[in-house]
Amino acid sequence: MGASQRNLPAINEMAMVGGRLCLDFINTTNWLDMDSVDDRLTDFSQVLAWGVRVGLIRFPGEADSLDPTNRKTDPRMARLHQFRYMLRQLFVSAQPPDPATLALFNQCLRQTGGLVMTVTEKDLNFVCRSHDLSWIEAPVAYSAAELLISPLKKRIKQCPGPRCGWLFLDSSPNNRRRWCSMATCGNKHKARQFYGRKKER
């Protein structure tokens, strides 16, 4: 799960193509098979920025309360990377999860002590009440659990783009979507094909 960094869009600008919270969380890094590359969650400030992006953090000052010391490095990062890796295994593996993986997943499902449901204007939202990782692990794990037992699991696909491997829920009527995004991996594939044909001529 080593990380390699290129010039990437900022965490608050990256595309959200997964179709579910859990898949967008897995897609915070790119993948070569099961190896993480081009990781966008390299420090806890980026984790908080992603939380704002997806709506898990919605109130001014909430991010500061979750990381009052504003540390750039945090021991929680290793656990969060392990959690992300475990989620991807659950979706891409053809085999049932091993007992250790399932135990870790169930532990994340039980970690609701840091979440409180509140009404904000006209909708419901989770509010963080803990400095641990329950504010992100619990809703992401619930999103994954819902998808794993849903018939929609059969529509989860993996982008074949080089250094991508993003997962997405194919909601197209004919279930023929191939790329995480035509604007990125799809267009790059077309450009490679065009260059290859031009070189042959």
Buried (B, 14 or more C-beta within 10 A) or exposed (E): BEBEEEEEEEBEEBEEBBBBBBBBBBBBBBBBEEBBBBBBBBBBBBBBBBBBBBEBBBEEEBBEEBBEEEEEEBEBBEBBBEBBBBBBBBBBEEEEBEEEBEEBBEEBBEBBEBBEEEEEEEEEBBBBEBBBBBBBBBBBBBBBBBBBEEEBEEBBBBBEBEEBBBBBBBEEEEEEBBBBBEEBBBEBBEEEEEEEEEEEE
